[in-house]
C-alpha cells in the first residue's frame, strides 16, 4: 500500500491542485492504494458466539489489520511558489520538470514494492530551491516522523537541510548531486551519485592494470577547470598505485609528440569536456596513429557520455574508454517493462531523472520495507544493480555513505557501452 500526502504550498491560498500543481499531477500521479484485509479464518461455522466473545473479537479486529507503514519524506524543488497559479507558463513547467520526473519514477518504484507487500506513506514536499524553505521543512512533522528522507537535490539545499534537521536514525538520501561528500560533513548523508574522486580512482586502477613496461601514460592538460580537477588527482592516484609507471603531463601537441613512444602503447588521458578543444586534439592523435603508426589508447572524461561524437572524431579507432556511474540498457526486459509502465501512467517517455527516481525508491524503499527502521546497517552490505545505476556503498563516519559503483565504458557503434 502507498498513501501519498502532498504538503500544500502557499500559493495565495490556493490548494495543491490549483494552477501549476494541477498541471503537474494531472498526468497520472494518483496514489495507488491496496485494500488491506484481515487474514481469512476459513469457512464460517455455526457456533453461536456469546456477547463477550463478540466484544473481544471486535476489539481484536483492528489489530489484525495493523501493518508496518514506513514513512518517507521526498523533498524536491518543484518551485510551485514561482508559478502562476492561474495560467502556468512553459517556463513554470520547465522549472518543475526535474522534480516531476524524479517523483514519477520514485512513485513507480514504490508501486512495485507495494505489489510485493510493502507499505509506505509518502510525504512530498516542495523545497522551492530556497534555503529558508529548507530550514522550515527540516523542522516539519513530515520530516521528523520519517524513517527515510530522500532529498533535497541541490548542494546548497542539502547542506542547509542537513544542518537543521534532527533525523535521529533516519538517513538523508542525496539522489542527484555529484558533490564531494566532504563538502557537507553530514554523517547520515547517503550520496547516490558517485563523486569525481570515485571516477578518478577507478580510472587510475584501470590504467595501472593496462600498463606494461615500455608503455607511456600521457596526461593531456588543456588547463581549463575540468582538466585541473581531473588530471592532477589522477596522476597522484596512478603514482600511489605504482610509482614505476612512466607518466608525462603535456599541454599542447608539441609536448605530445615529444613524449609518445614508438614502441609500446601510449595511454593518453584527455580530460576536457570542451568539444572545441577536444576536436583538434583528436585530429592530431589521428595523425599520429594513421600516418606514424603510434599505438594510442584514449581515455576521456566521464561527461563525454553526454557529448556528441561522430566517426570522424576517431573514438572508435582509439578504443576510447571512460568511467561511468550509469548506463541504461534498452534491451533489458526490466528497462522495457519500466518504460511501458511509465508511458502508460504518465503519457510520456521516462527521462534520466525518472530512472534515477525509480532506482532510489526500489533500493532504499526495498531496504526499509525489508528491515524496517534498522535498514541503514544493510546499506554497506547489500549492493544493487538498478535500471540506471548501481549501488555499492562505503561508509565514512565524517560524511556518511558514498556510492562507489563505477564501471568502464568503451566507445563503439556511435555510443559508449559497458566493457564486458
RAZIHU-V58280 format. One line per field, one symbol per residue. ss: DSSP state (2 for helix, 1 for strand, 0 for the rest). psi: psi as a letter, one per 30 degrees, with the letter a starting at -180 (. if undefined). A space follows every 50 residues. Layout:
ss->???
psi->???
This chain:
ss->01111100001001000022222220000000000000000000000000 22222222222222200001111111000222000000022222222222 22222222222222200001111111000022222222002222000111 00002222222222000000111100000022200000111000022222 22222222220000011111000022222222222222222000001111 00222222200000111111000022222222222222222200111110 02222200002220000000111101000000222222222222220000 02222222222222222222222222220000011000111011110001 11100011111100111100
psi->kkkkjkkkliihflleglbeeeeefffghkkkkkkkllkkgakklgkkkl eeeeeeeeefeeeffkljjkkkkjjliehfffljfeikleeeeeefeeee eeeeeeeeeeeeeefgflkljkjkkjfghkeeeeeeefgleeeffkfkkj lafkeeeeeeeeffkifbflkjkjfekglkfffehjfgkjjejkleeeee eeeeeeeeefklkflkjjjjjggleeeefeeeeeeeeeeeejffkjkkjl fleeeefffkkeklkjjkkjflgjffeeeeeeeeeeeeeeefhkjkkkka kefffflklleffgeeeghkkllkflkjjffkeeeeeeeeeeeeefglkk lefeeeeeeeeeeeeeeeeefafgffffefejlkjaeellkjklkkfegb kkkgjklkkkkkhglklkk.
